[in-house]
Amino acid sequence: MFKFFKKNKEEPKVQDVNEIPEVQSELAAEEARDGENSQNIELNETETLQETEKIEEIEEIRELEPEETQKIHEEASPETIEKKGFFKKMFEGLSSTRKAISDSVDSVFASFTKIDDELFEELEEALIMADIGVNTSTEIIEQLKKRVKNERTTDVADIKSLLADVIADIMTKNEQEFAIPSPTVMLIIGVNGVGKTTSIAKLANFYKNEGKSILLCAADTFRAAAVEQLEIWSNRSGVPIIKQQMGADPAAVVFDAVQSAKARKTDLLICDTAGRLHNKKNLMEELKKINRIVTQNYPEARQEVLLVIDATTGQNALQQVKLFRETADITGIILTKLDGTAKGGVVIAIKHEHDLPIRFVGVGEGINDLQPFNAHDFAKAIF
């Protein structure tokens, strides 16, 4: 690049060299090269900085304890993301129930500045009105009083978290992981209209996505179009089905399905049964007969009897559980239509009064909206 010195004022004025066209072109080209070099330097510096940050991040992870490193991997794993998705579904599906319980509880807390017997009485009434039931609400308040006393709680605002903990404790009492070994026979029972057949389709989809082989059994031969309805779901999900004509002996259909499941080495056989109207003894006897068929012909299979309950029925659900337990050895509950009701508090009552685990809850109409129930997520979503 040319260098030019400033001329003395007394010297004759000459043309500025920078104004010469050829020099201007040269200067423009030089500036372009300098700009490009400067840009390259900036890019290199940025890349170097990014690489340095990556190295520092890796070194930080290496310095972590093994438990912390494992936690990082778990938080980014598909299983964790899926679990967060389940909680989101639960949270959204419980909007009406949350409003019924949490709003009424909050209004009680807002009315008191100190913890006394009147506060607990108002709180118990709020729980009862939220379809948790008298017996269960009384037990919750008794446990809450003990927690408040033991932890020496004096601030009303702190009781809400204690209440959530008490409910979670009730829901998780004697709870064990719900694992489905191979082979398993799952009998689905419940009165007509609770969403039983639809729940079976969603169960089949859920376990198929887990990699299990599924076989459906259309043993609800009493209700018009029940077999056809299940067959439609079978075709949609690509799951085989064992069926007979309407009016056939349900126990005979289950017998055929058991034999087929054994021959195919199926992981899970899901049997739709008739809508057991609890005031018709013959239907209950039929259910006992089906149980005997499975026990005698497939003793190596694990048996699960899941009762489907409509959450919108509220306290009436407790009566259904009571009557069905007189006939069937129920191992768990499927609670449907939880997303469309403010009576979801019955979940707590079922667990407390009958000590039956809630296995799945319906939080929408989609095929993936039957969610495995998690007691802690439930309590967290409510409060």
Summary of the structure (lengths in Angstrom):
residues: 383
radius of gyration: 33.8
end to end distance: 73.7
largest distance: 126.4
contacts: 1192
relative contact order: 0.13
helix: 60%
strand: 11%
